[in-house]
Amino acid sequence: MPVVLSTTSLSPSQRAECWHEAVSNTFIPLRVNLLEREPSAGTIASERLGSLQMAVVQAGPQVVTRSPRLIARDGEEWVTVAFQHRGTAALEQDGRQVLLRPGEFALSDSGRPFRKELADDFAFTAVHLPRSALGVPEQDIRKLTATVFSGDHGSSGLVATYVTRLAQGMGTYDASVGPRLGVVARDLLAMLVQERSGALNPHAPESASGMLALIKEYIARNLADPRLSPEMIAAAHHVSVRYLHKLFEHEETTVSRWIQRQRLERCRLDLSRATDKPTTVAAVARRWGFASPSHFSRVFRSAYGMTPREWQTAAA
């Protein structure tokens, strides 16, 4: 279950000290200056998933700093990746200054000084893990601190989507599943750092889970393209077709079968929807990349035990 720390029940005069302790206990020793005369309530809900700590933070305006004195005192080396949901965050580290807006994220490294100003009420999700757990050189991380990543597309969009969904499920993961989900998040973050620093080796064993997640996201975005094939996917990710097939061996399927299953599921959902003007089976098949309606009908019946028309009628 997530640990929830909140200053809601405290008077404004008591909130500053309590909030400082909550932030430092959840992450690393930090200096927190609240910017309101009467501090708003703040809440941190956090859960550990293996070596990774996930936290959803909501509070009022404040400035958070990691000073050389604090670094010298505890010497901890952690990386924190914060995904902004509400409000803005001005982050400074390693000579760079960026402004994060909702839908964007950035990383900071506790081994060097940084400053983060949240000028308004805010909410963000943070992923916090030992720098060594990422398995990437410190200099590659240093290149990317205080850098804005978009949560809308590409590998950074995949990372943002996965982390956001992972945070939404806090408290529902059992002891065996949570750490495994944390490993996937860690691998995706490592892959993103390697990609942006120009050091990504997609064939490295530690990149496998991150590459598979990235490839699945690419497939989902291109299901409607009838040209989608193992060769097209491999070329888009700079890997061999043989390596691509090897990735899907862990899924106990082939690339082509996985694509077909995703297309069939999209078609099944579309055929189940009630509309004033029912969509034809052929149109649904074309929408999701099936070039031949007869082939679509055969594989649909094999998967679901009835023809697409029978499924549509039953759903209606």
Secondary structure as GFF3:
##gff-version 3
##sequence-region A 1 316
A	DSSP	beta_strand	3	6	.	.	.	ID=ss1
A	DSSP	alpha_helix	12	26	.	.	.	ID=ss2
A	DSSP	beta_strand	31	34	.	.	.	ID=ss3
A	DSSP	beta_strand	43	49	.	.	.	ID=ss4
A	DSSP	beta_strand	52	59	.	.	.	ID=ss5
A	DSSP	beta_strand	62	66	.	.	.	ID=ss6
A	DSSP	alpha_helix	68	74	.	.	.	ID=ss7
A	DSSP	beta_strand	78	86	.	.	.	ID=ss8
A	DSSP	beta_strand	89	93	.	.	.	ID=ss9
A	DSSP	beta_strand	96	100	.	.	.	ID=ss10
A	DSSP	beta_strand	104	109	.	.	.	ID=ss11
A	DSSP	beta_strand	114	118	.	.	.	ID=ss12
A	DSSP	beta_strand	122	130	.	.	.	ID=ss13
A	DSSP	alpha_helix	131	134	.	.	.	ID=ss14
A	DSSP	alpha_helix	138	142	.	.	.	ID=ss15
A	DSSP	beta_strand	149	150	.	.	.	ID=ss16
A	DSSP	alpha_helix	154	168	.	.	.	ID=ss17
A	DSSP	alpha_helix	177	196	.	.	.	ID=ss18
A	DSSP	three_ten_helix	205	207	.	.	.	ID=ss19
A	DSSP	alpha_helix	208	221	.	.	.	ID=ss20
A	DSSP	alpha_helix	230	236	.	.	.	ID=ss21
A	DSSP	alpha_helix	241	249	.	.	.	ID=ss22
A	DSSP	alpha_helix	255	272	.	.	.	ID=ss23
A	DSSP	alpha_helix	281	287	.	.	.	ID=ss24
A	DSSP	alpha_helix	293	304	.	.	.	ID=ss25
A	DSSP	alpha_helix	308	315	.	.	.	ID=ss26
###
